[in-house]
């Protein structure tokens, strides 16, 4: 996947941003990614490979040297990000200040809440594999400092949702069970019911077999039916439908491109 905004600078080796699974071809794209994804660039984003990209491919040797000196002097990493935005002249001073304020607000969060913000953001960007790693990291934190049973129940619920989107239904089930055991949430019970209907081979323990009533089964089946109707209008399916309306040669070429696109999306989700 690539990100192309305005002009394309003469970049021979685009920079791969693993956080979103995109390749960057210009200073504008670099700034756009930093500005709109602060949670993904706040830690260890500015490294030697990025500085080399700025120096060699963007032909911004002055900025690269400035970044090296800032790092050597122990400058705050968040301020280094702001320097990139300022020097590339893609955002104005007011916008850069708002970016600084946003970073400062995130830094004031307790560690567990900050990690949850980042994990939830990765989930929203369909980076489910990365989200799983972040949620597991949160669960390794000691209790206290706002990490209570209610908070952990939310993390287990979101972990279950991530596993479900990775088609790991057994792990999703285990996470949902832990969430439900901490806080007896009916919505979590409904998600367990959905999993069981989705994966007929999933074996629920006797406790959940008793908790999942016939009424709940009918309710989740109706929700699934509506979801399937909406899925029939999904962009990927509409894309296929348009593809098969083309002549055979264009159809063959388009099918190859579409498969490559789906493969890349799958790699991004699983990474």
Rosetta blueprint (number, residue, H / E / L):
1 X L
2 X E
3 X E
4 X L
5 X L
6 X L
7 X L
8 X L
9 X L
10 X L
11 X L
12 X L
13 X L
14 X L
15 X E
16 X E
17 X E
18 X L
19 X L
20 X L
21 X L
22 X E
23 X E
24 X E
25 X L
26 X L
27 X H
28 X H
29 X H
30 X H
31 X H
32 X H
33 X H
34 X H
35 X H
36 X H
37 X L
38 X H
39 X H
40 X H
41 X H
42 X L
43 X L
44 X L
45 X L
46 X L
47 X L
48 X H
49 X H
50 X H
51 X H
52 X H
53 X H
54 X H
55 X H
56 X H
57 X H
58 X L
59 X L
60 X L
61 X H
62 X H
63 X H
64 X H
65 X H
66 X H
67 X H
68 X H
69 X H
70 X H
71 X H
72 X H
73 X L
74 X L
75 X L
76 X L
77 X H
78 X H
79 X H
80 X H
81 X H
82 X H
83 X H
84 X H
85 X H
86 X H
87 X H
88 X H
89 X L
90 X L
91 X L
92 X L
93 X H
94 X H
95 X H
96 X H
97 X H
98 X H
99 X H
100 X H
101 X H
102 X H
103 X H
104 X H
105 X H
106 X H
107 X H
108 X L
109 X L
110 X L
111 X H
112 X H
113 X H
114 X H
115 X H
116 X H
117 X H
118 X H
119 X H
120 X H
121 X H
122 X H
123 X H
124 X H
125 X L
126 X L
127 X L
128 X H
129 X H
130 X H
131 X H
132 X H
133 X H
134 X H
135 X H
136 X H
137 X H
138 X H
139 X H
140 X L
141 X L
142 X L
143 X L
144 X E
145 X L
146 X L
147 X E
148 X L
149 X H
150 X H
151 X H
152 X H
153 X H
154 X H
155 X H
156 X H
157 X H
158 X H
159 X H
160 X H
161 X H
162 X H
163 X H
164 X H
165 X H
166 X L
167 X L
168 X L
169 X H
170 X H
171 X H
172 X H
173 X H
174 X H
175 X H
176 X H
177 X H
178 X H
179 X H
180 X H
181 X H
182 X H
183 X L
184 X L
185 X L
186 X H
187 X H
188 X H
189 X H
190 X H
191 X H
192 X H
193 X H
194 X H
195 X H
196 X H
197 X H
198 X H
199 X L
200 X L
201 X L
202 X L
203 X L
204 X L
205 X L
206 X H
207 X H
208 X H
209 X H
210 X H
211 X H
212 X L
213 X L
214 X H
215 X H
216 X H
217 X H
218 X H
219 X H
220 X H
221 X H
222 X H
223 X H
224 X H
225 X H
226 X H
227 X H
228 X H
229 X H
230 X H
231 X H
232 X L
233 X L
234 X L
235 X H
236 X H
237 X H
238 X H
239 X H
240 X H
241 X H
242 X H
243 X H
244 X L
245 X L
246 X L
247 X L
248 X H
249 X H
250 X H
251 X H
252 X H
253 X H
254 X H
255 X H
256 X H
257 X H
258 X H
259 X H
260 X H
261 X H
262 X H
263 X H
264 X H
265 X H
266 X H
267 X H
268 X H
269 X H
270 X H
271 X L
